[in-house]
Structures are given as structure tokens and as C-alpha cells.
Amino acid sequence: MRLAVLAGRAILVKGDRAAEIEGLPADPMALLEQWDRLREQAADLPDEAYGRPFDPELLQAPVPRPRQVFAIALNYPPHAAEAGFTPPRDPLVFTKFPTCLTGPRTQVTLPEGRVDWEVELVAVIGRETYQVSADQGWEAVAGLTVGQDLSERLTQSRGAPAQFSLGKSFPGFGPTGPFLVTPDEFADPDDLGLTCLLNGEVVQHDRTKSMIFSVPDLVARLSATVRLLPGDLIFTGTPAGVGNRRTPPRYLTDGDELVSRIEGIGELRQSFVR
């Protein structure tokens, strides 16, 4: 099942056509509270129900108002190495404040500083979850989407300890979308290719099977402490290739275009202005 949000309303998507959701809330956040009922409805929908064309340019964030947004640092060994760290033994957790979240195709106004890119797989929680095992982790996940953990490195590194959450939460710094895709849509939801392109040049590429902590493992480790709620987001970390670890460093500038893709989900497309 593939879900998108258009004009504030959740829709089901198959190919380039959409179907309306009947008898359930149109608001995507309220809909996530009834995720099992939506799955049942979608399973019974015939192909002819998907009769509405839609413009991908108008799609919004599939989860627009999460209560909690978790993010994981250094979750790919090559990225840990390029940053000068050994791979962590436990997930390094921070947050992106929800006001930074946007949809899949946006224009981002660059703040002062050094703005960097980080393509990430984002897991969306589908039911209240507390203290589950990794074997149960996928049962808590409503679906997967694409995310960009845009980061202003000067703010992020200011102070001791560093200000990760502030540096990653400027307006527009959390693009997500274009769809929320349920795990059963993938041959292997633990092994998806992800790619980031800057002005057409590939700057990041890896597969999610390279993650130190997989999606179900992160669900287990986070829920060991925090009660996870429907609609919560987990930004699962970025692979190697970020701008501040290049020689020389490369940061986003006026006129740049960033494309972030994940196999089986779709792409984000951001343009940047000063």
C-alpha cells in the first residue's frame, strides 16, 4: 500500500492514480491512529477505484505533524569513518524539531552558515509501541518514506556538547515523502538502495542493509525507553558522502538542486535560494 497527502487529505496511490479513503479520517495524523482499518480497506479496493489523476508536484509530507521525530547519527560505517569516529555500539539519538518538516518538492531558503545534505530512510510508526523486541520491530512500522536531514554545520557544532537538533531544524530542513510505503511492498525492506544527487552528480549512494542498526533494531532500542506513538518518525541515518567531509568541503549554495531517492519509494527534490 502506498499513501500520499494532497491538499491536506490522505489518498491511496497506485501508479499515477489515486483512490479516495472512505469512512476513515482524511487527516493523515488521525488516519495513522486507525492504520489497521486502512490496511483492510486498501486490500479490498479494486484497481478501478484508483481513477483519480494527481500532480506529484503538489504532494505534501505524508506525515505532516508527528509528535516525536527521532534521528540517528553515524548509522553507516563508512559515514562514521569519514566523520572520524568508530562505529557506535548503541544508537546515537537526537531529534529534528517537527516544524522543520516539509513535503517532497520544495524550495529551501538557506540560512547563514554551511548547509549540508544527508539522504535518509525514514520509518513511520503505525501503532503505540513500548518495550518490544527487534523480532517485533517491523510490526510497529506503518511504512517507509524518503527523508533529507539537512544540516547547518556551524550551528550543529556550536558548544559542548554540540547542538545537533538546532542545526538540523531550520525551516524546510526536513523534507519527507513522496509516499508512505508499507513494508510488504518491498522484496526485502531491510535492503533498499538510497542515492543523493547534487546538480545531477551522485554524492551519496549505499544500501540500507549497511546500517549498523536496522529499522526493527532501532524500534526495539528506542521503545526500550520511549513510548512510540502512531505517526512518529525515525530518521535512520545517512551514508557516506556528506559535504563537510569532502576535500575541499562542499556546501549547498544559491541555485543548487538536491535529489534524494530510495528504491521502491520515490524521490525528493529541493532547490535552494539564499
Contacts in CASP RR format, 6 or more apart in sequence:
PFRMAT RR
TARGET T0000
AUTHOR 0000-0000-0000
METHOD contacts of the structure
MODEL  1
MRLAVLAGRAILVKGDRAAEIEGLPADPMALLEQWDRLREQAADLPDEAY
GRPFDPELLQAPVPRPRQVFAIALNYPPHAAEAGFTPPRDPLVFTKFPTC
LTGPRTQVTLPEGRVDWEVELVAVIGRETYQVSADQGWEAVAGLTVGQDL
SERLTQSRGAPAQFSLGKSFPGFGPTGPFLVTPDEFADPDDLGLTCLLNG
EVVQHDRTKSMIFSVPDLVARLSATVRLLPGDLIFTGTPAGVGNRRTPPR
YLTDGDELVSRIEGIGELRQSFVR
1 12 0 8 1.000
1 38 0 8 1.000
1 39 0 8 1.000
1 42 0 8 1.000
1 43 0 8 1.000
1 181 0 8 1.000
1 182 0 8 1.000
1 184 0 8 1.000
1 185 0 8 1.000
2 12 0 8 1.000
2 13 0 8 1.000
2 14 0 8 1.000
2 15 0 8 1.000
2 179 0 8 1.000
2 180 0 8 1.000
2 181 0 8 1.000
2 182 0 8 1.000
2 185 0 8 1.000
3 10 0 8 1.000
3 11 0 8 1.000
3 12 0 8 1.000
3 13 0 8 1.000
3 28 0 8 1.000
3 38 0 8 1.000
3 62 0 8 1.000
3 179 0 8 1.000
3 180 0 8 1.000
3 181 0 8 1.000
4 10 0 8 1.000
4 11 0 8 1.000
4 13 0 8 1.000
4 18 0 8 1.000
4 54 0 8 1.000
4 59 0 8 1.000
4 62 0 8 1.000
4 177 0 8 1.000
4 178 0 8 1.000
4 179 0 8 1.000
4 180 0 8 1.000
5 11 0 8 1.000
5 28 0 8 1.000
5 59 0 8 1.000
5 60 0 8 1.000
5 61 0 8 1.000
5 62 0 8 1.000
5 64 0 8 1.000
6 18 0 8 1.000
6 54 0 8 1.000
6 58 0 8 1.000
6 59 0 8 1.000
6 60 0 8 1.000
7 58 0 8 1.000
7 60 0 8 1.000
8 26 0 8 1.000
8 27 0 8 1.000
8 28 0 8 1.000
8 60 0 8 1.000
8 64 0 8 1.000
9 26 0 8 1.000
9 27 0 8 1.000
9 28 0 8 1.000
10 21 0 8 1.000
10 25 0 8 1.000
10 26 0 8 1.000
10 27 0 8 1.000
10 28 0 8 1.000
10 31 0 8 1.000
11 18 0 8 1.000
11 19 0 8 1.000
11 20 0 8 1.000
11 21 0 8 1.000
11 52 0 8 1.000
11 54 0 8 1.000
12 18 0 8 1.000
12 19 0 8 1.000
12 20 0 8 1.000
12 21 0 8 1.000
12 42 0 8 1.000
12 45 0 8 1.000
12 50 0 8 1.000
13 19 0 8 1.000
13 50 0 8 1.000
13 54 0 8 1.000
13 179 0 8 1.000
14 47 0 8 1.000
14 50 0 8 1.000
15 50 0 8 1.000
16 53 0 8 1.000
16 54 0 8 1.000
17 50 0 8 1.000
17 51 0 8 1.000
17 52 0 8 1.000
17 53 0 8 1.000
17 54 0 8 1.000
18 50 0 8 1.000
18 51 0 8 1.000
18 52 0 8 1.000
18 53 0 8 1.000
18 54 0 8 1.000
19 45 0 8 1.000
19 49 0 8 1.000
19 50 0 8 1.000
19 51 0 8 1.000
19 52 0 8 1.000
20 52 0 8 1.000
21 31 0 8 1.000
21 38 0 8 1.000
21 41 0 8 1.000
22 41 0 8 1.000
24 31 0 8 1.000
24 34 0 8 1.000
24 37 0 8 1.000
24 38 0 8 1.000
24 41 0 8 1.000
25 31 0 8 1.000
25 33 0 8 1.000
25 34 0 8 1.000
28 62 0 8 1.000
28 63 0 8 1.000
28 64 0 8 1.000
29 63 0 8 1.000
29 64 0 8 1.000
29 65 0 8 1.000
29 66 0 8 1.000
29 231 0 8 1.000
31 38 0 8 1.000
32 63 0 8 1.000
32 124 0 8 1.000
32 126 0 8 1.000
32 142 0 8 1.000
32 230 0 8 1.000
32 231 0 8 1.000
33 230 0 8 1.000
35 126 0 8 1.000
35 127 0 8 1.000
35 142 0 8 1.000
35 230 0 8 1.000
36 127 0 8 1.000
39 182 0 8 1.000
56 104 0 8 1.000
56 105 0 8 1.000
56 178 0 8 1.000
57 105 0 8 1.000
59 103 0 8 1.000
59 104 0 8 1.000
59 105 0 8 1.000
59 177 0 8 1.000
59 178 0 8 1.000
59 179 0 8 1.000
60 103 0 8 1.000
61 101 0 8 1.000
61 102 0 8 1.000
61 103 0 8 1.000
61 104 0 8 1.000
61 175 0 8 1.000
61 176 0 8 1.000
61 177 0 8 1.000
62 124 0 8 1.000
62 145 0 8 1.000
62 176 0 8 1.000
62 177 0 8 1.000
62 178 0 8 1.000
62 179 0 8 1.000
62 180 0 8 1.000
63 101 0 8 1.000
63 124 0 8 1.000
63 145 0 8 1.000
63 176 0 8 1.000
63 180 0 8 1.000
63 231 0 8 1.000
63 233 0 8 1.000
64 101 0 8 1.000
65 98 0 8 1.000
66 98 0 8 1.000
66 101 0 8 1.000
66 231 0 8 1.000
66 232 0 8 1.000
66 233 0 8 1.000
67 98 0 8 1.000
67 229 0 8 1.000
67 231 0 8 1.000
67 232 0 8 1.000
68 95 0 8 1.000
68 226 0 8 1.000
68 228 0 8 1.000
68 229 0 8 1.000
68 232 0 8 1.000
68 233 0 8 1.000
69 95 0 8 1.000
69 96 0 8 1.000
69 97 0 8 1.000
69 98 0 8 1.000
69 101 0 8 1.000
69 232 0 8 1.000
69 233 0 8 1.000
69 235 0 8 1.000
70 93 0 8 1.000
70 95 0 8 1.000
70 218 0 8 1.000
70 222 0 8 1.000
70 232 0 8 1.000
70 233 0 8 1.000
70 234 0 8 1.000
70 235 0 8 1.000
71 93 0 8 1.000
71 94 0 8 1.000
71 95 0 8 1.000
71 96 0 8 1.000
71 120 0 8 1.000
71 149 0 8 1.000
71 164 0 8 1.000
71 168 0 8 1.000
71 234 0 8 1.000
71 235 0 8 1.000
71 237 0 8 1.000
72 91 0 8 1.000
72 92 0 8 1.000
72 93 0 8 1.000
72 213 0 8 1.000
72 218 0 8 1.000
72 234 0 8 1.000
72 235 0 8 1.000
72 236 0 8 1.000
72 237 0 8 1.000
73 88 0 8 1.000
73 92 0 8 1.000
73 93 0 8 1.000
73 94 0 8 1.000
73 164 0 8 1.000
73 237 0 8 1.000
74 80 0 8 1.000
74 83 0 8 1.000
74 85 0 8 1.000
74 87 0 8 1.000
74 88 0 8 1.000
74 92 0 8 1.000
74 212 0 8 1.000
74 237 0 8 1.000
75 91 0 8 1.000
75 211 0 8 1.000
75 212 0 8 1.000
75 213 0 8 1.000
75 236 0 8 1.000
75 237 0 8 1.000
75 238 0 8 1.000
76 206 0 8 1.000
76 210 0 8 1.000
76 211 0 8 1.000
76 212 0 8 1.000
76 237 0 8 1.000
76 238 0 8 1.000
76 239 0 8 1.000
76 240 0 8 1.000
77 87 0 8 1.000
77 210 0 8 1.000
77 212 0 8 1.000
78 206 0 8 1.000
78 210 0 8 1.000
78 239 0 8 1.000
78 240 0 8 1.000
79 237 0 8 1.000
79 238 0 8 1.000
79 239 0 8 1.000
79 240 0 8 1.000
79 241 0 8 1.000
79 242 0 8 1.000
80 86 0 8 1.000
80 87 0 8 1.000
80 88 0 8 1.000
80 212 0 8 1.000
81 240 0 8 1.000
82 240 0 8 1.000
82 241 0 8 1.000
82 242 0 8 1.000
82 245 0 8 1.000
83 245 0 8 1.000
87 212 0 8 1.000
88 212 0 8 1.000
90 221 0 8 1.000
91 213 0 8 1.000
91 218 0 8 1.000
91 221 0 8 1.000
91 222 0 8 1.000
93 222 0 8 1.000
94 164 0 8 1.000
94 165 0 8 1.000
94 168 0 8 1.000
95 165 0 8 1.000
96 149 0 8 1.000
96 165 0 8 1.000
96 168 0 8 1.000
96 169 0 8 1.000
96 173 0 8 1.000
96 174 0 8 1.000
96 235 0 8 1.000
97 165 0 8 1.000
97 169 0 8 1.000
99 169 0 8 1.000
99 171 0 8 1.000
100 150 0 8 1.000
100 168 0 8 1.000
100 169 0 8 1.000
100 170 0 8 1.000
100 171 0 8 1.000
100 172 0 8 1.000
100 173 0 8 1.000
100 174 0 8 1.000
101 172 0 8 1.000
101 174 0 8 1.000
101 175 0 8 1.000
101 176 0 8 1.000
101 233 0 8 1.000
102 108 0 8 1.000
102 172 0 8 1.000
102 174 0 8 1.000
102 175 0 8 1.000
102 176 0 8 1.000
103 175 0 8 1.000
103 176 0 8 1.000
103 177 0 8 1.000
103 178 0 8 1.000
103 268 0 8 1.000
104 146 0 8 1.000
104 175 0 8 1.000
104 176 0 8 1.000
104 177 0 8 1.000
104 178 0 8 1.000
104 267 0 8 1.000
104 268 0 8 1.000
104 269 0 8 1.000
105 178 0 8 1.000
105 268 0 8 1.000
105 269 0 8 1.000
105 270 0 8 1.000
106 172 0 8 1.000
106 175 0 8 1.000
106 270 0 8 1.000
106 271 0 8 1.000
107 270 0 8 1.000
107 271 0 8 1.000
107 272 0 8 1.000
107 273 0 8 1.000
108 150 0 8 1.000
108 171 0 8 1.000
108 172 0 8 1.000
108 173 0 8 1.000
108 175 0 8 1.000
108 270 0 8 1.000
108 271 0 8 1.000
108 272 0 8 1.000
108 273 0 8 1.000
109 171 0 8 1.000
109 272 0 8 1.000
109 273 0 8 1.000
109 274 0 8 1.000
110 252 0 8 1.000
110 253 0 8 1.000
110 254 0 8 1.000
110 272 0 8 1.000
110 273 0 8 1.000
110 274 0 8 1.000
111 152 0 8 1.000
111 170 0 8 1.000
113 152 0 8 1.000
113 153 0 8 1.000
113 154 0 8 1.000
113 155 0 8 1.000
113 251 0 8 1.000
114 152 0 8 1.000
114 153 0 8 1.000
114 154 0 8 1.000
114 244 0 8 1.000
114 249 0 8 1.000
114 251 0 8 1.000
115 150 0 8 1.000
115 151 0 8 1.000
115 152 0 8 1.000
115 153 0 8 1.000
115 251 0 8 1.000
115 252 0 8 1.000
115 272 0 8 1.000
116 150 0 8 1.000
116 151 0 8 1.000
116 152 0 8 1.000
116 153 0 8 1.000
116 242 0 8 1.000
116 243 0 8 1.000
116 244 0 8 1.000
116 251 0 8 1.000
116 252 0 8 1.000
117 148 0 8 1.000
117 150 0 8 1.000
117 151 0 8 1.000
117 196 0 8 1.000
117 198 0 8 1.000
117 203 0 8 1.000
117 204 0 8 1.000
117 242 0 8 1.000
117 243 0 8 1.000
117 252 0 8 1.000
117 258 0 8 1.000
117 260 0 8 1.000
118 148 0 8 1.000
118 149 0 8 1.000
118 150 0 8 1.000
118 151 0 8 1.000
118 196 0 8 1.000
118 204 0 8 1.000
118 237 0 8 1.000
118 238 0 8 1.000
118 242 0 8 1.000
119 146 0 8 1.000
119 147 0 8 1.000
119 148 0 8 1.000
119 194 0 8 1.000
119 195 0 8 1.000
119 196 0 8 1.000
119 204 0 8 1.000
119 238 0 8 1.000
119 239 0 8 1.000
119 260 0 8 1.000
119 261 0 8 1.000
119 262 0 8 1.000
120 146 0 8 1.000
120 147 0 8 1.000
120 148 0 8 1.000
120 149 0 8 1.000
120 194 0 8 1.000
120 235 0 8 1.000
120 236 0 8 1.000
120 237 0 8 1.000
120 238 0 8 1.000
121 144 0 8 1.000
121 146 0 8 1.000
121 147 0 8 1.000
121 192 0 8 1.000
121 194 0 8 1.000
121 208 0 8 1.000
121 215 0 8 1.000
121 236 0 8 1.000
121 237 0 8 1.000
121 262 0 8 1.000
122 144 0 8 1.000
122 145 0 8 1.000
122 146 0 8 1.000
122 147 0 8 1.000
122 176 0 8 1.000
122 233 0 8 1.000
122 234 0 8 1.000
122 235 0 8 1.000
122 236 0 8 1.000
123 141 0 8 1.000
123 143 0 8 1.000
123 144 0 8 1.000
123 215 0 8 1.000
123 218 0 8 1.000
123 219 0 8 1.000
123 233 0 8 1.000
123 234 0 8 1.000
123 236 0 8 1.000
124 141 0 8 1.000
124 142 0 8 1.000
124 143 0 8 1.000
124 144 0 8 1.000
124 145 0 8 1.000
124 180 0 8 1.000
124 231 0 8 1.000
124 232 0 8 1.000
124 233 0 8 1.000
124 234 0 8 1.000
125 140 0 8 1.000
125 141 0 8 1.000
125 142 0 8 1.000
125 219 0 8 1.000
125 228 0 8 1.000
125 229 0 8 1.000
125 230 0 8 1.000
125 231 0 8 1.000
125 232 0 8 1.000
125 233 0 8 1.000
125 234 0 8 1.000
126 140 0 8 1.000
126 141 0 8 1.000
126 142 0 8 1.000
126 143 0 8 1.000
126 230 0 8 1.000
126 231 0 8 1.000
127 139 0 8 1.000
127 140 0 8 1.000
127 142 0 8 1.000
127 230 0 8 1.000
128 227 0 8 1.000
128 228 0 8 1.000
128 229 0 8 1.000
128 230 0 8 1.000
129 137 0 8 1.000
129 140 0 8 1.000
129 219 0 8 1.000
129 223 0 8 1.000
129 227 0 8 1.000
129 228 0 8 1.000
130 223 0 8 1.000
130 227 0 8 1.000
130 228 0 8 1.000
131 223 0 8 1.000
131 224 0 8 1.000
132 139 0 8 1.000
132 140 0 8 1.000
132 219 0 8 1.000
132 220 0 8 1.000
132 223 0 8 1.000
133 220 0 8 1.000
134 214 0 8 1.000
134 216 0 8 1.000
134 217 0 8 1.000
134 219 0 8 1.000
134 220 0 8 1.000
135 216 0 8 1.000
136 216 0 8 1.000
136 219 0 8 1.000
136 220 0 8 1.000
137 215 0 8 1.000
137 216 0 8 1.000
137 219 0 8 1.000
137 220 0 8 1.000
138 183 0 8 1.000
138 189 0 8 1.000
138 215 0 8 1.000
138 216 0 8 1.000
138 219 0 8 1.000
140 219 0 8 1.000
140 223 0 8 1.000
140 228 0 8 1.000
141 183 0 8 1.000
141 215 0 8 1.000
141 216 0 8 1.000
141 219 0 8 1.000
142 180 0 8 1.000
142 182 0 8 1.000
142 230 0 8 1.000
142 231 0 8 1.000
143 180 0 8 1.000
143 181 0 8 1.000
143 182 0 8 1.000
143 183 0 8 1.000
144 180 0 8 1.000
144 181 0 8 1.000
144 183 0 8 1.000
144 186 0 8 1.000
144 189 0 8 1.000
144 192 0 8 1.000
144 215 0 8 1.000
144 262 0 8 1.000
144 265 0 8 1.000
145 176 0 8 1.000
145 177 0 8 1.000
145 178 0 8 1.000
145 179 0 8 1.000
145 180 0 8 1.000
145 181 0 8 1.000
145 265 0 8 1.000
146 176 0 8 1.000
146 177 0 8 1.000
146 178 0 8 1.000
146 194 0 8 1.000
146 260 0 8 1.000
146 261 0 8 1.000
146 262 0 8 1.000
146 265 0 8 1.000
146 266 0 8 1.000
146 267 0 8 1.000
146 268 0 8 1.000
147 174 0 8 1.000
147 175 0 8 1.000
147 176 0 8 1.000
147 177 0 8 1.000
147 235 0 8 1.000
147 260 0 8 1.000
147 268 0 8 1.000
148 173 0 8 1.000
148 174 0 8 1.000
148 175 0 8 1.000
148 176 0 8 1.000
148 196 0 8 1.000
148 258 0 8 1.000
148 260 0 8 1.000
148 268 0 8 1.000
148 270 0 8 1.000
149 168 0 8 1.000
149 173 0 8 1.000
149 174 0 8 1.000
149 235 0 8 1.000
149 237 0 8 1.000
149 238 0 8 1.000
150 168 0 8 1.000
150 170 0 8 1.000
150 172 0 8 1.000
150 173 0 8 1.000
150 174 0 8 1.000
150 175 0 8 1.000
150 252 0 8 1.000
150 270 0 8 1.000
151 167 0 8 1.000
151 168 0 8 1.000
151 173 0 8 1.000
152 167 0 8 1.000
152 168 0 8 1.000
152 170 0 8 1.000
152 173 0 8 1.000
153 167 0 8 1.000
153 244 0 8 1.000
153 251 0 8 1.000
155 163 0 8 1.000
155 166 0 8 1.000
155 167 0 8 1.000
156 162 0 8 1.000
156 163 0 8 1.000
156 164 0 8 1.000
156 166 0 8 1.000
156 167 0 8 1.000
156 168 0 8 1.000
157 163 0 8 1.000
167 173 0 8 1.000
175 260 0 8 1.000
175 268 0 8 1.000
175 270 0 8 1.000
176 233 0 8 1.000
176 268 0 8 1.000
177 265 0 8 1.000
177 266 0 8 1.000
177 268 0 8 1.000
178 265 0 8 1.000
178 266 0 8 1.000
178 267 0 8 1.000
178 268 0 8 1.000
179 265 0 8 1.000
179 266 0 8 1.000
181 264 0 8 1.000
181 265 0 8 1.000
183 189 0 8 1.000
185 264 0 8 1.000
186 192 0 8 1.000
186 264 0 8 1.000
188 209 0 8 1.000
189 215 0 8 1.000
190 208 0 8 1.000
190 209 0 8 1.000
190 214 0 8 1.000
190 215 0 8 1.000
190 216 0 8 1.000
191 207 0 8 1.000
191 208 0 8 1.000
191 209 0 8 1.000
192 207 0 8 1.000
192 208 0 8 1.000
192 262 0 8 1.000
192 263 0 8 1.000
192 264 0 8 1.000
192 265 0 8 1.000
193 205 0 8 1.000
193 206 0 8 1.000
193 207 0 8 1.000
193 208 0 8 1.000
193 262 0 8 1.000
193 263 0 8 1.000
194 204 0 8 1.000
194 205 0 8 1.000
194 206 0 8 1.000
194 207 0 8 1.000
194 208 0 8 1.000
194 239 0 8 1.000
194 260 0 8 1.000
194 261 0 8 1.000
194 262 0 8 1.000
194 263 0 8 1.000
195 202 0 8 1.000
195 204 0 8 1.000
195 205 0 8 1.000
195 260 0 8 1.000
195 261 0 8 1.000
195 262 0 8 1.000
196 202 0 8 1.000
196 203 0 8 1.000
196 204 0 8 1.000
196 205 0 8 1.000
196 241 0 8 1.000
196 258 0 8 1.000
196 259 0 8 1.000
196 260 0 8 1.000
196 261 0 8 1.000
197 203 0 8 1.000
197 258 0 8 1.000
197 259 0 8 1.000
197 260 0 8 1.000
197 261 0 8 1.000
198 250 0 8 1.000
198 252 0 8 1.000
198 256 0 8 1.000
198 257 0 8 1.000
198 258 0 8 1.000
199 256 0 8 1.000
199 257 0 8 1.000
200 257 0 8 1.000
200 259 0 8 1.000
203 241 0 8 1.000
203 242 0 8 1.000
203 243 0 8 1.000
203 250 0 8 1.000
204 238 0 8 1.000
204 239 0 8 1.000
204 240 0 8 1.000
204 241 0 8 1.000
204 242 0 8 1.000
205 239 0 8 1.000
206 239 0 8 1.000
206 240 0 8 1.000
208 214 0 8 1.000
208 215 0 8 1.000
208 236 0 8 1.000
210 239 0 8 1.000
211 236 0 8 1.000
211 237 0 8 1.000
213 221 0 8 1.000
213 236 0 8 1.000
215 234 0 8 1.000
215 236 0 8 1.000
218 234 0 8 1.000
218 236 0 8 1.000
219 228 0 8 1.000
219 234 0 8 1.000
222 228 0 8 1.000
222 234 0 8 1.000
243 249 0 8 1.000
243 250 0 8 1.000
243 251 0 8 1.000
244 251 0 8 1.000
252 258 0 8 1.000
252 272 0 8 1.000
253 272 0 8 1.000
253 274 0 8 1.000
254 272 0 8 1.000
254 273 0 8 1.000
254 274 0 8 1.000
255 271 0 8 1.000
255 272 0 8 1.000
255 273 0 8 1.000
256 271 0 8 1.000
256 272 0 8 1.000
257 269 0 8 1.000
257 270 0 8 1.000
257 271 0 8 1.000
257 272 0 8 1.000
258 268 0 8 1.000
258 269 0 8 1.000
258 270 0 8 1.000
258 271 0 8 1.000
258 272 0 8 1.000
259 267 0 8 1.000
259 268 0 8 1.000
259 269 0 8 1.000
260 267 0 8 1.000
260 268 0 8 1.000
260 269 0 8 1.000
260 270 0 8 1.000
261 267 0 8 1.000
261 268 0 8 1.000
END
